[in-house]
Amino acid sequence: MSKSLTPPPTTTISVKSLELSTSSATMTFHQAIDAIVDNKKVTKLEWADRGSYCLLVNGILQLHKKGEPAETLHPWIINDGDLMGTDWVELQNK
């Protein structure tokens, strides 16, 4: 017996000039890293701080935290949850 799946409602989160739609396809960590290498910004749906995102700057994985100036970046310390996560999504420019 097949069930009809209803897509989740779309939620939009603005981060300065970036936008996240939870209806976007989710990615694995490896896919997220590929996106970061392609100069895209990604975040995890599980993160409570929905304005934070990861990016690559001068070959170093960095984390930008919501509420901080755009130029403020932190080294991204990858943990097991990041590696095993399948809830990565790409932030889109508005």
C-alpha positions as CSV (number, residue, x, y, z in Angstrom):
1,M,0.0,0.0,0.0
2,S,1.5,3.3,-1.0
3,K,1.0,6.5,1.0
4,S,0.8,9.9,-0.4
5,L,3.4,12.2,1.1
6,T,2.6,15.8,1.6
7,P,5.6,18.2,1.4
8,P,6.3,20.3,4.5
9,P,5.2,23.9,4.4
10,T,7.8,26.3,3.2
11,T,9.5,28.4,5.8
12,T,11.8,31.2,4.8
13,I,14.6,32.5,7.0
14,S,16.4,35.7,6.0
15,V,20.1,36.2,6.8
16,K,21.1,39.6,5.4
17,S,21.1,38.9,1.7
18,L,20.7,35.2,2.0
19,E,17.5,33.2,2.1
20,L,16.8,29.6,3.3
21,S,13.8,27.7,2.2
22,T,13.1,24.5,4.2
23,S,11.4,23.1,1.1
24,S,14.9,23.0,-0.5
25,A,16.4,19.5,-1.0
26,T,18.5,18.4,2.0
27,M,22.0,17.2,1.5
28,T,24.4,14.8,3.2
29,F,27.6,16.3,4.7
30,H,29.6,15.2,1.7
31,Q,27.2,17.0,-0.6
32,A,27.3,20.1,1.6
33,I,31.1,20.1,1.4
34,D,30.8,19.9,-2.4
35,A,28.5,22.9,-2.3
36,I,30.9,24.8,0.0
37,V,33.8,24.1,-2.4
38,D,31.6,25.6,-5.2
39,N,31.5,28.9,-3.1
40,K,28.0,28.2,-1.7
41,K,26.9,28.8,1.9
42,V,25.2,25.9,3.7
43,T,23.5,25.4,7.1
44,K,21.9,22.6,9.0
45,L,18.2,22.5,9.7
46,E,19.0,21.0,13.1
47,W,20.9,24.1,14.3
48,A,18.9,26.2,16.7
49,D,20.7,29.3,15.4
50,R,19.1,29.4,12.0
51,G,21.2,32.3,10.9
52,S,24.5,30.5,11.1
53,Y,26.1,29.1,8.0
54,C,29.3,27.5,6.8
55,L,31.6,28.7,4.0
56,L,35.1,28.3,2.6
57,V,37.5,31.3,3.0
58,N,41.0,31.0,1.7
59,G,40.8,27.2,1.8
60,I,39.6,27.1,5.4
61,L,36.2,26.0,6.5
62,Q,34.6,28.8,8.4
63,L,31.4,29.4,10.4
64,H,29.4,32.6,10.4
65,K,27.1,33.0,13.4
66,K,23.8,34.9,13.3
67,G,23.9,38.3,14.7
68,E,27.6,38.9,14.1
69,P,29.1,41.2,11.5
70,A,29.4,39.6,8.1
71,E,33.2,39.7,8.3
72,T,33.3,37.8,11.7
73,L,34.1,34.2,11.0
74,H,35.0,31.3,13.2
75,P,37.0,28.1,12.4
76,W,34.4,25.4,11.9
77,I,35.1,22.4,14.2
78,I,33.3,19.5,12.5
79,N,31.7,17.0,14.8
80,D,30.0,13.6,14.4
81,G,26.6,15.3,14.1
82,D,27.9,17.3,11.2
83,L,29.5,14.3,9.5
84,M,26.4,12.1,9.8
85,G,23.8,14.8,9.2
86,T,21.5,14.6,6.2
87,D,19.8,17.9,6.9
88,W,22.2,20.3,5.2
89,V,20.6,22.9,3.0
90,E,22.1,25.6,0.7
91,L,21.4,29.3,1.4
92,Q,20.3,31.1,-1.7
93,N,21.0,34.8,-2.6
94,K,17.8,36.8,-2.6
